[in-house]
Amino acid sequence: MLIHSPAVGSMRSRTGRNPGGTARPLNRVIVPQSRRGDDRIRNSNGPGSTPVNGKQNRRNRPKTRTGRKKLLWSPTRLILFSLAMGLAGTLYLTHVFQTQGILREVQQLRREYERVARVHADVRRNYDRMTGPAEVYRRAGSLGMVSGGAADPVIIRED
């Protein structure tokens, strides 16, 4: 049975052979110059076929010789990755525990500072009370001293 391909403009059989007997693949169609801008060969098999440039689709990757798909992670790589993640987890937990220890120390120092600040405020209040003007006048009166008024009277000179 012969098929006429308008894109190619020649006759060929279903087996992919020209009437002259030369083998031609059925999955490639050469598009005439008027319909395309360059001399590329298009793939006509549809999805899942091998492109002309030889690259495979992601879904249709070739399987290994044993018929199984290639492993994404080799066992050695998986072990090294697990060790690295274990080391990273250990470092993270060490950091967390050290941070918690430092936080406890900072909180203890803050409590101690607040206690010392309260003691300082009490001592300062007692000192101000003992050296304030009211206390000085009271103690001076108990010693028999009398207020002399203003310490420096204003002197007016007439020249």
N, CA, C and O of each residue as an XYZ file, in Angstrom:
636
protein
N       0.841     -1.176      0.000
C       0.000      0.000      0.000
C       0.888      1.242      0.000
O       1.830      1.344      0.786
N       0.584      2.158     -0.867
C       1.389      3.355     -0.996
C       0.658      4.535     -0.376
O      -0.565      4.644     -0.454
N       1.454      5.430      0.252
C       0.895      6.627      0.885
C       1.535      7.826      0.226
O       2.747      7.854      0.009
N       0.721      8.818     -0.092
C       1.265     10.043     -0.654
C       1.420     11.056      0.473
O       0.445     11.377      1.152
N       2.621     11.556      0.678
C       2.892     12.560      1.706
C       3.037     13.907      1.030
O       4.017     14.146      0.325
N       2.046     14.813      1.244
C       2.134     16.112      0.561
C       3.329     16.918      1.039
O       3.848     17.745      0.290
N       3.790     16.691      2.300
C       4.922     17.463      2.796
C       6.202     17.059      2.098
O       7.071     17.897      1.858
N       6.327     15.790      1.772
C       7.549     15.300      1.154
C       7.428     15.353     -0.371
O       8.385     15.654     -1.083
N       6.234     15.052     -0.836
C       6.015     15.099     -2.277
C       6.467     13.843     -2.988
O       6.728     13.881     -4.191
N       6.568     12.719     -2.272
C       6.980     11.474     -2.914
C       6.085     10.351     -2.435
O       5.338     10.513     -1.471
N       6.155      9.240     -3.088
C       5.363      8.089     -2.715
C       6.218      7.172     -1.851
O       7.417      7.029     -2.093
N       5.597      6.540     -0.824
C       6.323      5.565     -0.021
C       5.341      4.545      0.536
O       4.138      4.801      0.586
N       5.839      3.414      0.947
C       4.979      2.377      1.503
C       4.935      2.508      3.011
O       5.702      3.286      3.579
N       4.040      1.754      3.691
C       3.914      1.789      5.151
C       5.180      1.303      5.838
O       5.415      1.656      6.994
N       5.980      0.530      5.185
C       7.202      0.014      5.797
C       8.277      1.076      5.834
O       9.327      0.863      6.441
N       8.051      2.184      5.220
C       9.035      3.251      5.219
C       9.983      3.163      4.049
O      10.995      3.863      4.019
N       9.679      2.323      3.090
C      10.559      2.186      1.929
C       9.928      2.932      0.747
O       8.711      2.917      0.560
N      10.760      3.560     -0.016
C      10.303      4.193     -1.245
C      10.025      3.092     -2.262
O      10.520      1.973     -2.123
N       9.249      3.404     -3.261
C       9.024      2.383     -4.276
C      10.316      1.868     -4.869
O      10.345      0.757     -5.398
N      11.383      2.640     -4.798
C      12.669      2.210     -5.338
C      13.388      1.262     -4.398
O      14.378      0.659     -4.812
N      12.941      1.091     -3.136
C      13.542      0.149     -2.218
C      14.464      0.776     -1.180
O      14.998      0.035     -0.354
N      14.689      2.091     -1.162
C      15.557      2.740     -0.186
C      14.802      2.914      1.131
O      13.634      3.305      1.125
N      15.454      2.626      2.258
C      14.796      2.732      3.571
C      14.685      4.191      3.993
O      15.637      4.963      3.876
N      13.477      4.560      4.499
C      13.245      5.910      5.024
C      12.464      5.788      6.316
O      11.492      5.035      6.365
N      12.852      6.507      7.376
C      12.089      6.438      8.629
C      10.748      7.130      8.488
O      10.636      8.144      7.798
N       9.717      6.581      9.147
C       8.385      7.155      9.083
C       8.193      8.293     10.082
O       7.277      9.098      9.914
N       9.025      8.383     11.113
C       8.749      9.343     12.176
C       9.268     10.741     11.900
O       9.054     11.632     12.722
N       9.928     10.971     10.803
C      10.422     12.313     10.506
C       9.783     12.830      9.234
O       9.662     12.118      8.237
N       9.374     14.097      9.294
C       8.734     14.705      8.135
C       9.518     15.947      7.781
O       9.768     16.783      8.650
N       9.903     16.089      6.557
C      10.607     17.278      6.110
C       9.554     18.261      5.628
O       8.761     17.944      4.742
N       9.546     19.450      6.209
C       8.546     20.459      5.879
C       9.086     21.288      4.725
O      10.258     21.665      4.741
N       8.259     21.584      3.721
C       8.730     22.379      2.576
C       9.226     23.760      3.010
O       8.833     24.279      4.054
N      10.098     24.339      2.184
C      10.725     25.620      2.483
C       9.692     26.724      2.658
O       9.912     27.633      3.458
N       8.586     26.680      1.946
C       7.585     27.741      2.025
C       6.883     27.761      3.381
O       6.371     28.811      3.770
N       6.835     26.633      4.130
C       6.108     26.561      5.383
C       7.021     26.760      6.600
O       6.524     26.847      7.723
N       8.322     26.832      6.405
C       9.224     26.941      7.544
C      10.320     27.949      7.231
O      10.539     28.326      6.080
N      10.996     28.369      8.284
C      12.046     29.357      8.110
C      13.423     28.744      8.020
O      14.365     29.440      7.640
N      13.590     27.462      8.352
C      14.903     26.834      8.309
C      14.766     25.380      7.859
O      13.671     24.931      7.521
N      15.862     24.659      7.858
C      15.865     23.287      7.363
C      15.803     22.270      8.496
O      16.515     21.268      8.437
N      15.002     22.478      9.503
C      14.894     21.522     10.617
C      13.983     20.364     10.245
O      13.084     20.499      9.415
N      14.231     19.234     10.869
C      13.377     18.064     10.695
C      12.481     17.988     11.908
O      12.972     18.013     13.036
N      11.177     17.894     11.707
C      10.236     17.846     12.820
C       9.905     16.413     13.179
O       9.924     15.524     12.329
N       9.599     16.199     14.458
C       9.218     14.884     14.951
C       7.711     14.738     14.791
O       6.958     15.612     15.219
N       7.270     13.664     14.190
C       5.838     13.507     13.957
C       5.230     12.358     14.744
O       4.062     12.031     14.538
N       5.994     11.727     15.650
C       5.452     10.600     16.393
C       4.592     11.022     17.569
O       3.835     10.199     18.082
N       4.670     12.248     18.011
C       3.854     12.709     19.131
C       4.609     12.602     20.451
O       5.827     12.422     20.460
N       3.880     12.714     21.577
C       4.539     12.732     22.885
C       5.227     11.410     23.187
O       4.738     10.338     22.831
N       6.368     11.512     23.849
C       7.085     10.324     24.260
C       8.086      9.825     23.242
O       8.805      8.866     23.526
N       8.168     10.437     22.059
C       9.114      9.961     21.064
C      10.453     10.655     21.280
O      10.534     11.685     21.948
N      11.489     10.078     20.709
C      12.827     10.635     20.840
C      12.964     11.817     19.896
O      12.710     11.681     18.699
N      13.361     12.980     20.414
C      13.560     14.136     19.536
C      14.704     13.887     18.560
O      15.500     12.966     18.743
N      14.776     14.712     17.528
C      15.773     14.545     16.483
C      17.175     14.769     17.036
O      18.120     14.118     16.591
N      17.328     15.675     17.994
C      18.662     15.978     18.512
C      19.192     14.880     19.430
O      20.327     14.988     19.894
N      18.429     13.836     19.712
C      18.908     12.684     20.455
C      18.681     12.734     21.952
O      18.975     11.751     22.632
N      18.183     13.806     22.490
C      17.955     13.898     23.939
C      16.658     13.194     24.314
O      15.695     13.198     23.547
N      16.638     12.602     25.472
C      15.454     11.890     25.939
C      14.560     12.827     26.743
O      15.047     13.776     27.359
N      13.265     12.566     26.739
C      12.348     13.281     27.625
C      12.582     12.794     29.043
O      13.059     11.676     29.237
N      12.252     13.618     30.050
C      12.446     13.226     31.455
C      11.632     11.982     31.798
O      12.106     11.112     32.528
N      10.432     11.895     31.286
C       9.571     10.759     31.625
C      10.065      9.463     30.986
O       9.861      8.377     31.527
N      10.697      9.586     29.863
C      11.092      8.392     29.119
C      12.600      8.187     29.173
O      13.212      7.872     28.153
N      13.202      8.355     30.327
C      14.640      8.132     30.453
C      14.949      6.664     30.194
O      14.144      5.785     30.501
N      16.116      6.410     29.629
C      16.452      5.000     29.391
C      16.737      4.303     30.707
O      17.283      4.899     31.635
N      16.367      3.055     30.776
C      16.602      2.273     31.982
C      18.014      1.704     31.928
O      18.647      1.652     30.874
N      18.491      1.278     33.102
C      19.824      0.678     33.148
C      19.782     -0.678     32.468
O      18.722     -1.125     32.030
N      20.914     -1.323     32.380
C      21.004     -2.591     31.668
C      20.143     -3.667     32.307
O      19.653     -4.559     31.615
N      19.950     -3.593     33.639
C      19.168     -4.625     34.303
C      17.681     -4.406     34.141
O      16.896     -5.253     34.566
N      17.266     -3.312     33.548
C      15.848     -3.051     33.349
C      15.258     -2.180     34.438
O      14.098     -1.782     34.336
N      16.020     -1.872     35.479
C      15.518     -0.985     36.539
C      15.934      0.442     36.234
O      16.908      0.680     35.520
N      15.182      1.393     36.784
C      15.550      2.789     36.601
C      16.768      3.101     37.461
O      17.016      2.433     38.465
N      17.530      4.125     37.060
C      18.710      4.526     37.829
C      18.280      5.070     39.185
O      17.236      5.710     39.308
N      19.096      4.806     40.201
C      18.811      5.325     41.538
C      19.110      6.804     41.576
O      20.105      7.262     41.013
N      18.249      7.551     42.241
C      18.475      8.988     42.381
C      19.650      9.248     43.324
O      20.473     10.129     43.075
N      19.719      8.468     44.413
C      20.789      8.606     45.409
C      21.508      7.268     45.507
O      20.873      6.233     45.709
N      22.807      7.283     45.369
C      23.564      6.059     45.577
C      23.672      5.811     47.082
O      23.536      6.756     47.859
N      23.909      4.584     47.517
C      24.000      4.303     48.954
C      25.086      5.120     49.646
O      24.877      5.600     50.760
N      26.226      5.283     49.013
C      27.313      6.075     49.610
C      26.879      7.518     49.784
O      27.121      8.127     50.826
N      26.245      8.057     48.773
C      25.770      9.433     48.848
C      24.711      9.601     49.945
O      24.697     10.605     50.658
N      23.843      8.624     50.065
C      22.803      8.659     51.083
C      23.406      8.613     52.485
O      22.957      9.335     53.375
N      24.415      7.773     52.688
C      25.084      7.690     53.993
C      25.785      8.997     54.318
O      25.684      9.492     55.440
N      26.495      9.561     53.347
C      27.181     10.840     53.588
C      26.186     11.957     53.883
O      26.429     12.798     54.749
N      25.077     11.965     53.167
C      24.042     12.972     53.412
C      23.462     12.815     54.817
O      23.242     13.804     55.515
N      23.214     11.561     55.233
C      22.677     11.309     56.580
C      23.664     11.754     57.653
O      23.270     12.354     58.653
N      24.949     11.461     57.445
C      25.962     11.895     58.413
C      26.034     13.424     58.494
O      26.144     13.989     59.582
N      25.972     14.073     57.356
C      26.014     15.538     57.335
C      24.802     16.124     58.059
O      24.932     17.078     58.825
N      23.626     15.548     57.813
C      22.420     16.046     58.486
C      22.493     15.782     59.993
O      22.049     16.613     60.784
N      23.048     14.629     60.399
C      23.226     14.337     61.824
C      24.171     15.324     62.480
O      23.921     15.785     63.594
N      25.264     15.651     61.788
C      26.217     16.634     62.319
C      25.559     18.006     62.427
O      25.734     18.705     63.425
N      24.808     18.388     61.406
C      24.119     19.687     61.440
C      23.102     19.720     62.584
O      22.983     20.733     63.274
N      22.370     18.624     62.791
C      21.399     18.565     63.895
C      22.088     18.649     65.245
O      21.605     19.332     66.147
N      23.216     17.957     65.392
C      23.965     18.006     66.652
C      24.463     19.418     66.926
O      24.359     19.910     68.049
N      25.002     20.064     65.906
C      25.473     21.449     66.081
C      24.322     22.371     66.455
O      24.481     23.248     67.303
N      23.174     22.181     65.835
C      22.017     23.017     66.135
C      21.565     22.817     67.581
O      21.312     23.791     68.291
N      21.461     21.563     68.020
C      21.035     21.302     69.403
C      22.043     21.847     70.408
O      21.645     22.383     71.443
N      23.342     21.722     70.126
C      24.370     22.303     70.999
C      24.189     23.810     71.095
O      24.273     24.384     72.181
N      23.943     24.443     69.966
C      23.722     25.892     69.951
C      22.497     26.275     70.786
O      22.530     27.249     71.538
N      21.428     25.508     70.648
C      20.196     25.803     71.392
C      20.446     25.691     72.896
O      20.034     26.569     73.653
N      21.117     24.618     73.341
C      21.366     24.437     74.771
C      22.315     25.504     75.306
O      22.129     25.975     76.429
N      23.328     25.900     74.535
C      24.222     26.969     74.971
C      23.461     28.288     75.075
O      23.679     29.054     76.014
N      22.585     28.556     74.138
C      21.788     29.786     74.175
C      20.871     29.801     75.393
O      20.706     30.842     76.029
N      20.275     28.660     75.722
C      19.419     28.592     76.905
C      20.237     28.827     78.170
O      19.758     29.497     79.086
N      21.466     28.292     78.248
C      22.332     28.519     79.404
C      22.695     29.990     79.546
O      22.686     30.537     80.648
N      23.010     30.615     78.442
C      23.337     32.046     78.470
C      22.119     32.855     78.882
O      22.250     33.827     79.627
N      20.939     32.475     78.414
C      19.707     33.175     78.785
C      19.463     33.076     80.297
O      19.103     34.064     80.938
N      19.660     31.881     80.858
C      19.500     31.730     82.310
C      20.479     32.621     83.065
O      20.112     33.248     84.059
N      21.721     32.678     82.596
C      22.730     33.513     83.248
C      22.358     34.992     83.155
O      22.495     35.723     84.135
N      21.897     35.432     82.008
C      21.493     36.836     81.825
C      20.306     37.167     82.736
O      20.268     38.241     83.336
N      19.347     36.257     82.840
C      18.192     36.506     83.715
C      18.617     36.588     85.177
O      18.091     37.412     85.926
N      19.569     35.738     85.596
C      20.057     35.800     86.976
C      20.787     37.124     87.220
O      20.596     37.748     88.264
N      21.613     37.556     86.276
C      22.319     38.835     86.425
C      21.334     40.007     86.453
O      21.544     40.972     87.187
N      20.275     39.931     85.671
C      19.267     40.989     85.684
C      18.568     41.060     87.042
O      18.353     42.148     87.577
N      18.213     39.892     87.601
C      17.589     39.886     88.944
C      18.539     40.470     89.989
O      18.126     41.245     90.852
N      19.821     40.089     89.903
C      20.803     40.621     90.857
C      20.954     42.131     90.689
O      21.038     42.850     91.685
N      20.990     42.618     89.468
C      21.091     44.059     89.229
C      19.888     44.795     89.809
O      20.040     45.837     90.447
N      18.685     44.249     89.587
C      17.476     44.905     90.118
C      17.500     44.933     91.641
O      17.066     45.912     92.248
N      18.013     43.848     92.276
C      18.113     43.830     93.745
C      19.107     44.881     94.218
O      18.827     45.612     95.168
N      20.265     44.968     93.570
C      21.272     45.967     93.947
C      20.740     47.378     93.694
O      21.015     48.281     94.484
N      19.997     47.586     92.630
C      19.429     48.907     92.346
C      18.436     49.308     93.442
O      18.399     50.473     93.838
N      17.620     48.346     93.946
C      16.692     48.652     95.053
C      17.455     49.021     96.321
O      17.089     49.976     97.008
N      18.533     48.257     96.644
C      19.348     48.565     97.838
C      19.975     49.951     97.685
O      19.986     50.735     98.634
N      20.490     50.251     96.505
C      21.102     51.561     96.266
C      20.073     52.681     96.433
O      20.372     53.718     97.025
N      18.883     52.475     95.919
C      17.834     53.495     96.055
C      17.481     53.699     97.534
O      17.262     54.837     97.948
N      17.419     52.627     98.346
C      17.133     52.756     99.790
C      18.239     53.535    100.489
O      17.957     54.438    101.276
N      19.495     53.194    100.210
C      20.630     53.892    100.842
C      20.645     55.353    100.419
O      20.868     56.234    101.250
N      20.416     55.615     99.162
C      20.407     57.012     98.670
C      19.279     57.800     99.340
O      19.482     58.958     99.705
N      18.115     57.210     99.506
C      16.994     57.878    100.165
C      17.345     58.179    101.625
O      17.049     59.275    102.099
N      17.963     57.248    102.349
C      18.380     57.489    103.743
C      19.427     58.600    103.809
O      19.343     59.468    104.678
N      20.396     58.590    102.919
C      21.432     59.629    102.900
C      20.805     60.999    102.638
O      21.134     61.966    103.324
N      19.910     61.094    101.657
C      19.259     62.371    101.359
C      18.431     62.841    102.552
O      18.383     64.038    102.835
N      17.788     61.928    103.243
C      17.003     62.282    104.415
C      17.919     62.830    105.526
O      17.557     63.794    106.199
N      19.101     62.223    105.721
C      20.017     62.675    106.780
C      20.705     63.989    106.436
O      21.035     64.749    107.346
N      20.932     64.285    105.176
C      21.642     65.503    104.804
C      20.727     66.587    104.261
O      21.203     67.632    103.816
N      19.429     66.356    104.291
C      18.482     67.346    103.791
C      18.368     68.540    104.726
O      18.750     68.434    105.892
N      17.850     69.686    104.251
C      17.748     70.915    105.044
C      16.909     70.741    106.316
O      17.262     71.306    107.351
N      15.843     69.998    106.270
C      14.994     69.829    107.461
C      15.782     69.152    108.582
O      15.702     69.579    109.733
N      16.525     68.126    108.269
C      17.318     67.413    109.281
C      18.451     68.290    109.799
O      18.748     68.269    110.994
N      19.083     69.055    108.924
C      20.194     69.929    109.354
C      19.666     70.982    110.332
O      20.307     71.215    111.357
N      18.520     71.631    110.061
C      17.962     72.638    110.973
C      17.551     72.000    112.305
O      17.770     72.584    113.366
N      16.966     70.821    112.250
C      16.552     70.155    113.490
C      17.758     69.841    114.369
O      17.720     70.091    115.573
N      18.824     69.299    113.793
C      20.019     68.947    114.576
C      20.743     70.215    115.070
O      21.284     70.234    116.175
N      20.746     71.247    114.257
C      21.393     72.489    114.693
C      20.637     73.084    115.870
O      21.254     73.602    116.800
N      19.319     73.020    115.844
C      18.508     73.531    116.959
C      18.750     72.729    118.228
O      18.763     73.297    119.320
N      18.942     71.414    118.107
C      19.192     70.594    119.287
C      20.569     70.890    119.886
O      20.786     70.656    121.074
N      21.490     71.398    119.084
C      22.814     71.765    119.572
C      22.840     73.204    120.128
O      23.871     73.646    120.634
N      21.741     73.920    120.041
C      21.652     75.269    120.577
C      21.995     76.356    119.582
O      22.209     77.496    119.992
N      22.055     76.069    118.334
C      22.379     77.075    117.327
C      21.117     77.802    116.925
O      20.018     77.248    116.954
N      21.299     79.073    116.544
C      20.184     79.919    116.152
C      20.416     80.353    114.716
O      21.553     80.590    114.307
N      19.342     80.457    113.955
C      19.451     80.872    112.568
C      19.812     82.336    112.517
O      19.201     83.167    113.189
N      20.799     82.639    111.721
C      21.248     84.023    111.608
C      20.626     84.734    110.445
O      21.039     85.858    110.158
N      19.697     84.191    109.773
C      19.073     84.833    108.624
C      19.876     84.521    107.376
O      20.486     83.459    107.253
N      19.861     85.480    106.448
C      20.594     85.284    105.209
C      22.083     85.348    105.502
O      22.515     86.201    106.277
N      22.849     84.504    104.927
C      24.282     84.437    105.209
C      25.019     85.620    104.624
O      25.967     86.101    105.245
N      24.653     86.086    103.526
C      25.319     87.211    102.879
C      24.319     88.320    102.664
O      23.572     88.312    101.686
N      24.302     89.285    103.587
C      23.367     90.413    103.378
C      23.805     91.242    102.165
O      24.990     91.294    101.836
N      22.861     91.874    101.522
C      23.127     92.718    100.354
C      23.631     94.063    100.827
O      22.987     94.727    101.639
N      24.767     94.460    100.326
C      25.383     95.756    100.687
C      25.230     96.672     99.491
O      25.610     96.313     98.376
N      24.684     97.831     99.711
C      24.495     98.805     98.649
C      25.512     99.909     98.860
O      25.493    100.515     99.931
N      26.367    100.208     97.958
C      27.367    101.285     98.067
C      26.890    102.488     97.284
O      26.336    102.371     96.191
N      27.112    103.611     97.855
C      26.755    104.843     97.154
C      28.054    105.581     96.867
O      28.709    106.028     97.809
N      28.417    105.715     95.733
C      29.650    106.403     95.360
C      29.397    107.781     94.890
O      30.335    108.496     94.537
